[in-house]
Amino acid sequence: MNYLLLGPEEGEKNEWLKREKEKVLREHPDAEIHSFYTGDDDGAAVSAVMSQPSLFSSFRYAVIRQYDVRSGKDTITDAIISFLKSDQSDAELVIVSAEKSEAKISKEILSRIPKENRLVFWEMFDNKKREWIVNAFRKEGFTIDQEGIEEILFSSENNTADMKNLVTSLSLYFHASNPDKKSITADDIEQYAVKTRGEDGYTLFAAIAEGDLEHAILIMKTLEETDSYAAVRAFSIITQRFRLLENCLDLKRRGYGMDAIAKDASCLSPYPAAFSQKGLKAREKMVFAKAMSTYTLEDASRIIRYLGKMDSVIKNTASDMHMLIFTDILYTIIRFKGKEPGIDVAGRGIDSKL
């Protein structure tokens, strides 16, 4: 049996995959287990495992993850189709994608996976998420108040996989730091964030909101030295923050006061696991108030377009050039409000212009 798993709810997908793997190992204790990641692995890697029976086991079980990030340049779809056409009885393939429908999935793939094996995992309704959070903390020996639940929802992506990671991290932290603690509040979660988060896309946006180029570059350098991918993730957050700022500035232009803006501001993330945000948390109000005094609505719109353009530049730039590109981006945002000055990042660099 082969499967296609779709939808944004990664937690339930992971639970399904865990159960399916256990089932395969019960039926085939010597099964080979393989995982492939679209973007990191190509069709050749998949074909090497799935094109012919194994010499050392009676069954092969393979999962292709992040299929939604495939491109026309890779050959992973061809490898999947080739395997499905071979109709092998000693192998199972599971394709995992964050896409919400089958619209962009190859018809050749769909024709060879029965409809009952094409599963969509939808995001939970808010009331179910709240119930899930309460139960998850209860299993760890904690209760959590309503403000704490809202903080968990705000601080995590809209799926149970991310919420589970946060609940587990918080539980481990408070079991170690305060063994007698029985209840989690929003203040506790904020305390945890302050002590463990360090620099990220949110602290970078705070520096950008201040128009502080030197501090923003220092944060970016810290991110780059800590984790070569942390800076890339930070720019995803910056784009989402500017989309939210754009809406704040639009509400301001329409005559809304800061309290009303904080309540009504909203945006939709432009990334594959898209999620919406409605309203500003109390700690965000000061950052966005400052950003609204630093940037105009036209600036925010221009910066969003600029970041969209630079997203592909970042993805196609060698990692050893990232810091130079990131510095150029920060300079363009803070000093030029998204107007590209034509800086020669490959030549003279940025320092001479600071």
Secondary structure, DSSP 4 states (H G I P E B T S, - for coil): --EEEESS-HHHHHHHHHHHHHHHHHH-TT-EEEEEEBTTB-HHHHHHHHSS--SS-S-EEEEEE-GGG--TT--HHHHHHHHHHHT-SSEEEEEE---SSSTTS-HHHHTTS-GGGEEE-PPPPHHHHHHHHHHHHHHTT-EE-HHHHHHHHHHS-SSHHHHHHHHHHHHHHHHHH-TT--EE-HHHHHHHHHHH--S-HHHHHHHHHHT-HHHHHHHHHHHHHH-TTHHHHHHHHHHHHHHHHHHHHHHHHTT--HHHHHHH-EEE--SSS--EEES--HHHHHHHHHHHHH--HHHHHHHHHHHHHHHHHHHTS-GGGHHHHHHHHHHHHHHHTT------TTTT-SGGG-
